Amino acid sequence: MTVRRVWLLLGAIAMPAQADIAVSASDGKQVLADGRQVVPSPLGGDNVSVIDFGNGKLRVVATIAAPASLIGPPRSVAITPDGAYAIVTCARKVRADGTDIEPDDRVSVIDLRSMTLVSSIRAGAGASGVAIDPAGRRVLIANRAAGTLSLLAFEKGRLSPVATIAVGPATSSPAQPLFYDNGRKALVTRDGDHRISIVTVTESGLSLDETSLAGGLRPYAIDAAGPRYAVVGNIGGGGRNVDTISLIDLAGETSAVVDTVAVGLTPEGVKMSPDGRFVAVIVHNGSNLPRGARLWSDHGLLQIWRIAGDRLVKVTEARMGGWGQGAVWSKDGRQILAQAALDHRIQSFDFDGARLRRGPELTLSAAPAAIAGRP
């Protein structure tokens, strides 16, 4: 057994079941050069980092080579309800000539006990946002370059295809699925045509409802905690106009958008607190624009919003690194991890219900692109 293998196994054994664990996927094939996403030279590698956090601590337990992508919402990682596996999609790969990127379809399964990549499968072109049902047996993947949604079965570390349906034309760019109604229904954001599809999910297939939701321009990242509400980030401003987040009431016969508020330039990631009371929003704030752009900024923002009835109320915000991606909360709701892709950082913040205070940070080998917390 190699020294590295022994270290990984010791790291896994050292993590108690109740620990706060995050899985962060990093993309080594995309960098930001004065507002332009380009392929670096030399080319970096993609990987997945397993991070132990909570109670003010922050450390990388293991890093596993696996394909990942900055293109797509920062929920291209999901962890099974039992915490045993992570599923990671890869929406883009480097073209054969090495000059640009093109759609990819790879999906990887990582065993979080042995810290190894144990299986992989191909979904659809531009495989992006991923969601796992509450039972841990069904997986949804949005295929942004194909306009489709794939349903896969999951068992003992392996995925198998069940069904794929079109949620719109390829240009609808389905980005992120979200299970709700105890896994019987799903929402799917479509940032290409400004709709949120409603899908019925069974053991053997998918069916697209006739109705859809409209919260804002280019709905992208979406999240929920509990049965009542979901929050979606709308990125239609293109980094040059103020964007919004919308609150969706999932209760009743028909889901409905009940509030929409302005947050700034490009809410890339949204994540609800475990108790469903707060929403963390990662805002680019112009940090991904060329330096000469009118709204360029040298930092991004982490915002906290409170769900008050059917309304979103801003609580606080703090500066963070540029080109922010995803966020996760600790189980007690007192610590937040935020990804800053521009300088490859994972930043932590303490939250007391009213204010944010900066905590320790990590620097990774490649740009953090997506993140999920262990249930």
C-alpha positions in Angstrom: 0.0 0.0 0.0 1.4 3.4 -1.0 2.1 6.2 1.5 -0.6 8.4 -0.2 -3.1 5.6 0.1 -2.5 5.2 3.8 -2.8 8.9 4.3 -6.1 9.1 2.5 -7.5 6.2 4.5 -6.4 7.7 7.8 -8.0 11.0 6.8 -11.3 9.2 6.1 -11.2 7.3 9.4 -10.5 10.5 11.3 -13.7 12.1 10.1 -16.6 11.4 12.6 -20.0 10.9 11.1 -21.3 14.2 12.6 -18.4 16.3 11.1 -19.1 19.1 8.7 -17.7 17.9 5.4 -17.8 19.7 2.0 -16.8 18.4 -1.4 -15.4 21.1 -3.7 -14.7 20.4 -7.4 -11.9 22.4 -9.1 -11.4 23.2 -12.8 -7.8 23.4 -14.1 -8.7 24.1 -17.7 -10.2 27.6 -17.4 -8.7 30.8 -16.1 -9.9 34.4 -16.2 -7.7 36.7 -18.1 -9.0 40.3 -17.8 -12.6 39.2 -18.0 -12.1 36.5 -20.6 -12.3 32.8 -19.8 -9.3 31.1 -21.5 -7.5 27.8 -21.5 -4.3 28.1 -19.5 -0.8 27.1 -20.7 0.4 24.8 -19.3 -3.0 23.1 -18.8 -3.9 22.4 -15.1 -5.7 19.3 -13.9 -9.3 19.0 -12.6 -9.8 17.6 -9.1 -12.1 17.2 -6.2 -11.2 18.3 -2.6 -12.8 16.8 0.5 -12.8 19.6 3.2 -13.4 19.2 6.9 -14.9 22.4 8.4 -17.1 23.7 11.1 -16.3 25.1 14.6 -13.9 27.6 13.0 -11.7 25.0 11.4 -10.8 24.4 7.7 -8.6 21.7 6.3 -8.3 19.6 3.1 -8.7 15.9 4.0 -8.0 14.5 0.5 -7.8 15.5 -3.1 -8.9 13.2 -5.9 -8.3 13.6 -9.6 -11.7 13.9 -11.4 -13.1 15.9 -14.3 -14.9 19.1 -13.3 -16.1 22.3 -14.9 -16.4 26.0 -14.1 -19.1 26.3 -16.8 -22.5 25.6 -15.3 -24.0 26.4 -11.9 -21.9 25.6 -8.8 -24.2 22.6 -7.9 -22.4 20.2 -10.3 -21.5 18.3 -7.1 -24.0 16.4 -4.9 -23.5 14.1 -1.9 -25.7 11.1 -1.2 -28.0 11.4 1.9 -25.9 8.8 3.8 -22.8 10.9 3.1 -21.0 7.9 1.5 -20.6 9.2 -2.1 -20.2 12.4 -4.1 -21.4 12.7 -7.7 -19.6 15.2 -9.9 -20.4 16.3 -13.4 -18.2 17.8 -16.0 -19.9 20.2 -18.5 -16.8 21.1 -20.5 -13.6 19.6 -21.8 -10.6 20.9 -23.7 -10.9 20.6 -27.5 -8.4 18.3 -29.3 -6.5 21.3 -30.6 -6.1 22.6 -27.1 -7.2 26.2 -27.9 -10.7 26.2 -26.4 -13.3 24.1 -24.5 -16.4 22.2 -25.8 -19.3 20.3 -24.2 -18.5 17.2 -22.1 -20.8 14.6 -20.7 -18.8 12.8 -18.0 -20.2 12.0 -14.6 -18.0 10.7 -11.8 -18.8 8.9 -8.5 -16.4 9.3 -5.6 -16.4 7.1 -2.5 -16.0 9.4 0.4 -14.9 6.6 2.7 -12.0 5.4 0.7 -11.5 8.8 -1.1 -11.3 7.2 -4.5 -13.1 7.6 -7.8 -15.0 4.3 -8.1 -17.1 4.7 -11.3 -18.1 7.0 -14.1 -20.8 7.3 -16.8 -21.8 9.5 -19.6 -24.9 11.6 -19.4 -25.8 14.3 -22.1 -23.9 17.0 -23.7 -23.0 19.7 -21.2 -23.8 17.6 -18.1 -24.1 20.3 -15.5 -26.2 20.6 -12.4 -26.9 17.4 -10.4 -29.5 16.5 -7.7 -30.0 13.3 -5.7 -33.5 12.3 -4.3 -34.1 12.0 -0.5 -33.8 8.2 -0.7 -30.4 8.4 -2.4 -31.5 6.1 -5.3 -32.3 8.5 -8.1 -30.2 11.2 -9.7 -31.1 14.0 -12.0 -28.6 15.7 -14.3 -29.3 18.8 -16.5 -27.6 18.6 -19.9 -27.1 22.3 -20.8 -25.8 21.8 -24.4 -28.5 19.3 -25.2 -31.6 20.9 -23.7 -32.4 17.6 -21.8 -32.8 16.2 -18.3 -31.4 12.7 -17.5 -32.7 10.4 -14.8 -30.2 7.8 -13.5 -30.5 5.1 -10.9 -27.8 4.9 -8.2 -26.8 1.8 -6.3 -23.6 0.8 -4.5 -21.5 3.5 -6.1 -22.7 3.0 -9.6 -25.0 5.0 -11.9 -27.2 3.5 -14.6 -29.4 5.4 -17.2 -33.2 5.3 -16.7 -34.6 8.0 -18.9 -33.9 11.3 -20.7 -36.4 13.9 -21.7 -36.2 17.3 -23.5 -37.2 20.2 -21.3 -36.9 22.6 -24.2 -34.7 23.2 -27.3 -30.9 22.9 -26.9 -30.8 26.7 -26.5 -33.0 26.5 -23.4 -29.7 25.5 -21.5 -31.2 23.5 -18.6 -28.8 24.3 -15.7 -29.9 22.9 -12.3 -32.4 20.3 -11.2 -33.9 20.3 -7.7 -36.0 17.5 -6.2 -39.0 18.5 -4.1 -42.3 16.9 -2.9 -40.3 14.1 -1.3 -38.7 13.2 -4.6 -41.9 13.0 -6.7 -41.3 16.4 -8.4 -38.4 18.4 -9.6 -37.7 22.0 -10.8 -35.2 22.5 -13.6 -33.8 26.0 -14.3 -33.4 27.0 -17.9 -31.2 30.0 -18.2 -31.4 30.0 -22.0 -35.1 30.8 -22.2 -35.9 32.3 -18.8 -38.2 29.4 -17.6 -38.2 26.9 -14.7 -39.6 23.6 -15.8 -41.7 21.4 -13.5 -41.0 17.7 -13.9 -42.8 14.6 -12.5 -40.3 11.9 -11.4 -41.1 8.2 -11.1 -38.9 5.1 -10.6 -39.0 4.5 -14.3 -39.2 7.9 -16.0 -39.8 11.6 -16.3 -42.7 13.7 -17.6 -42.6 17.4 -18.3 -45.6 19.4 -16.9 -47.4 21.8 -19.2 -46.9 24.7 -16.8 -43.6 26.3 -15.9 -42.4 29.1 -13.6 -40.9 32.5 -14.4 -39.0 34.3 -11.6 -36.5 36.4 -13.5 -34.2 36.6 -16.5 -32.0 33.5 -16.9 -32.8 31.4 -13.8 -29.6 29.5 -13.0 -28.7 28.2 -9.5 -31.5 26.9 -7.3 -31.7 25.5 -3.8 -34.1 24.4 -1.1 -34.0 23.3 2.5 -37.3 21.8 3.8 -40.6 21.4 2.0 -41.8 25.0 1.8 -39.5 27.3 -0.2 -36.8 27.3 -2.9 -34.6 30.2 -3.9 -33.3 30.7 -7.5 -30.6 33.1 -8.8 -31.3 34.9 -12.0 -28.3 36.0 -14.0 -29.9 37.7 -17.0 -28.0 41.0 -16.5 -24.9 39.5 -18.1 -22.6 41.1 -15.6 -23.6 44.6 -16.7 -27.1 45.0 -15.2 -28.4 44.4 -11.7 -29.6 40.8 -11.2 -32.1 39.2 -8.9 -33.0 36.2 -6.7 -36.5 34.8 -6.5 -38.4 33.0 -3.7 -40.5 30.0 -4.8 -43.4 28.7 -2.6 -43.4 24.9 -3.2 -46.5 24.2 -1.1 -50.0 23.6 -2.5 -51.1 22.2 -5.8 -49.0 24.6 -7.9 -45.6 26.0 -7.1 -45.4 29.8 -7.5 -42.8 32.6 -7.4 -43.8 34.9 -4.5 -40.9 37.4 -4.3 -38.0 38.7 -6.4 -35.3 41.1 -5.1 -32.3 42.8 -6.6 -28.9 41.5 -5.4 -26.3 43.0 -7.7 -24.2 41.7 -10.7 -24.5 37.9 -11.2 -25.7 35.8 -8.3 -23.7 32.7 -9.3 -24.6 30.6 -6.3 -27.5 30.4 -3.8 -27.6 28.1 -0.8 -30.2 27.9 1.9 -29.2 27.4 5.6 -30.0 23.9 7.0 -33.0 25.4 9.0 -34.4 27.1 5.9 -34.4 30.5 7.5 -31.5 32.1 5.6 -30.1 32.2 2.0 -26.4 32.7 1.2 -25.9 34.4 -2.2 -22.5 34.5 -4.0 -22.5 37.7 -6.1 -19.7 38.3 -8.7 -20.2 42.1 -8.2 -18.3 42.8 -11.5 -15.1 40.9 -10.3 -15.3 38.8 -13.5 -15.3 41.7 -15.9 -12.4 43.3 -17.7 -10.6 45.9 -15.5 -11.6 48.7 -17.9 -15.3 47.9 -17.6 -17.5 50.5 -16.0 -18.7 48.1 -13.3 -15.5 46.2 -12.7 -14.7 45.4 -9.0 -11.7 43.9 -7.3 -14.0 41.7 -5.0 -17.1 39.7 -5.0 -19.8 39.6 -2.3 -21.3 37.1 0.1 -24.8 38.2 1.0 -27.2 36.7 3.6 -30.9 37.0 3.1 -33.7 36.0 5.5 -36.9 34.3 4.5 -39.7 36.2 6.2 -43.0 34.7 5.3 -43.2 35.1 1.5 -40.5 37.7 1.4 -36.8 37.9 1.1 -35.1 40.4 3.5 -31.4 41.3 3.3 -29.5 40.7 6.6 -25.9 41.5 5.8 -23.0 41.1 3.3 -19.3 40.8 3.3 -16.5 41.2 0.7 -15.0 38.0 -0.7 -12.7 36.9 -3.5 -13.5 37.5 -7.1 -15.4 35.3 -9.5 -17.3 33.6 -6.7 -19.0 30.2 -7.3 -20.8 28.1 -4.7 -21.4 28.1 -0.9 -22.2 25.6 1.8 -23.3 26.0 5.4 -22.2 24.1 8.5 -24.9 21.9 10.0 -25.4 24.4 12.9 -25.8 27.3 10.4 -22.9 29.2 12.0 -20.2 28.8 9.4 -20.3 29.3 5.6 -17.7 28.3 3.0 -17.5 30.4 -0.2 -15.6 29.6 -3.4 -13.5 32.3 -5.0 -12.4 31.0 -8.4 -10.2 34.0 -9.4 -7.5 33.2 -6.9 -8.3 29.5 -6.1 -9.5 30.2 -2.6 -12.1 28.6 -0.3 -13.0 31.3 2.3 -14.9 30.7 5.5 -17.2 33.1 7.3 -18.8 33.0 10.8 -22.5 34.0 10.9 -24.2 34.9 14.2 -27.7 35.6 12.7 -26.9 39.2 12.0 -23.3 39.7 10.9 -20.6 37.9 8.9 -17.0 37.6 10.2 -14.2 36.4 8.1 -12.6 33.1 9.2 -9.7 30.9 7.9 -9.0 30.3 4.2 -7.6 27.6 1.9 -5.8 27.9 -1.4 -6.4 25.1 -3.9 -4.4 24.0 -6.9 -7.1 25.0 -9.4 -10.2 27.2 -9.5 -13.0 25.9 -7.2 -16.1 25.6 -9.4 -18.8 23.7 -7.5 -19.4 22.6 -3.9 -21.8 20.5 -1.8 -22.0 19.8 1.9 -22.5 16.4 3.5 -26.2 16.1 4.7 
